[in-house]
Amino acid sequence: MMRSIHKNVSGLNLSYTTLMLAINLEVIRGSLGQGHK
């Protein structure tokens, strides 16, 4: 039982990390776009 819970938690961490990376990329691209104007 604990093993399956751990598997779910690591999966959540992975998708959370991916989401944070995507948001950071959008923010960086947005600030770069503003800087070039």
Buried (B, 14 or more C-beta within 10 A) or exposed (E): EEEEEEEEEEEEEEEEEEEEEEEEEEEEEEEEEEEEE
